[in-house]
Amino acid sequence: MKSFKLSVRIFTMTAMLLVAGISYSSSVPLDFADIHPSTSIQDCINTARQFDYTILANLANTPAIGIPYTNYYETVSCPVKNKCPDGIKRSTCIWQRILYLSCEGQNTVQYPVQMLIGTNSLPNHCYYTDGDPPIGDQSRYNTYILLVMFNPTLLKQSSKLENYITFDELNVENYMCSETWGKNANIDLNFRPVDALTSDISGSLVLWNEEAIGDYPYDLIRLPSSDKIVGIALNGVFIFSAISIYGYDAFYPTSFGTRNSPKGVTADLCLGTSEGYRTYAYHMYSPCIYETSQRQKADYCATDDLCKKSVIEYAKFHTHSSKKVITPIGIAKDGRFIYGPYNKNGDLWQPCDVDMCNGIQFGDPTNPYYVYVATMFFPYTVGCWGPSNRVRNVVPRCSSNVQACTQAILSFYTSVAIVMGLFASVLAFAV
């Protein structure tokens, strides 16, 4: 009888782990605590200072903390050989870039710390596009606004974990291969962001929807909603999901299901694109988020032999060695940090280091932090609003650049089969 009780206890623990989709171990170095900030307003301000901002303010204090540019925006210039993104031949292209950040709140349950980010998503580096480019070289600007919870811990997430995703073979593509999975409605209610539009002409906030854009004074922008945005890079450029407007991996498209016309985006030398929405954005980690010689070049990725051959090897090659450590590249739309593609040892993150959302938990087990990391495989940055489970050998088919974790727990259906087998074994042992 004693052996039977022990067997039942082992079975129960194993079953809980299997059905929950939790792996037994992880190779992730738990060293984020050395650099990851707290949820305080001071750490929010310190984080904002890491952005290449044009305005930095603390709503609790006036005047603004930092305004490095007289007109609240930066005028970016880029020498070109052929033509500017708007198709006009010039020797130098010029555009206005704005990135406004502020922090507010008291780090209490009633008044949590929030970060407000305003950007027109124009880069601080040269970029190139062919057709319907973002407009930033006029005497005014439009700004997308996002108000996000700053650095929320899992304890602040709903007790029901409404956005906790349990992936399996049946639902992974329905979610991760959708272009608009990143919509705000999929984010936990406790830190769902607020979005809006503003213009330096009107000075007021309006709802961000398809009806608002296109007409003066919001005629410089075309992104109909924030559904495609998963984060904001340190230079103010939007980070889109890995899925492009064509419904495939932006860089490694492949046929799957009923979709048999794979098409990728035409990226520039910073791996950015503005195809479809007149909004410059990254679909994966860009080495131009940091200092690199490629920032001063305006041309297509295909004009560079290495970039044409492999955007992955290109991104690695043009990332400075000083950045091949754990370092942030931006903030996700759910307020969590997005860290770069390298761990503390200078190695790339691997499939078994992350969950299906490209996220990692660390810190106090009773109230852990959760962050996303960039990877050199699909989904590249944020793959879903985490946390999620980690599933063995289950990957979406909308990308030809997927890497499965072979050490994770099996999928839900396989796990149930194993649990039933274990239960049968326990019963047989008891008999």
Protein Blocks (a to p, Z undefined) as FASTA:
>chain_A
ZZmmmmmmmmmmmmmmmmnopafbdcbdcfklmmpccfbfklmmmmmmmpccfbdcdfkb
ccdfbdcbfnlpacdddddfkbcfkopacfbdcdddddddddedjhiaklccddddddeh
iafbdcddeejiadfkbcbdcdddddddehiafklpcfklmmbccddfklmmmmmmpfkl
mpmklpcfklcccdddddfklopacdddfklgopacklmbcbfbfklpgbdcfkopacdd
fbdfkopafklgcdehjbccdcdddddfkopafehjlpacdfbdcfklpgcfklmpccdf
klpmklmmomklmmmmmpcfklmccddfbdcfkopacddfbdfkopacdfklpcfkopac
edjfklccddddddfbdehianbdcdddddehiacfkbcbbcddfkbccdfklmmmmmmm
mmmmmmmmmZZ
